[in-house]
Amino acid sequence: MVGLLNLCSLVLGLVAWILPVVNLMRYKKHDQRMKWAVLSILSISACTLSLCFQIFYTKHLVEREDWSALMDTAGTMAFVAAVLIIVTIILNAITLIVYRIRTGNKDVPG
């Protein structure tokens, strides 16, 4: 059951990156106004849930007092979490920029 935390975290991290890419591939359609915002919110939510599952997994290791596993994975987990957040923010920022250019709206994204 605990192994599912890592699997779900990986899947949600991929979803967080795939949704902005799908948004960018579909940006030429004219009725994307609400879909753009929904996909961006879902992307950021998937990123957040992915990190939450990693926190739950770390909590599980602490409860088991598996200090060697924590020491082995803590550095990598922190690095991967930072990469996930940075890439998700960049992809969603690119989507926002493309959306603003397409609509000609420089002030309000929605």
Protein Blocks (a to p, Z undefined) as FASTA:
>chain_A
ZZmmmmmmmmmmmmmmmmmmmmmmmmmpmklmmmmmmmmmmmmmmmmmmmmmmmmmmmmm
mmnopaklmmmmmmmmmmmmmmmmmmmmmmmmmmmmmmmmmnopakbmZZ
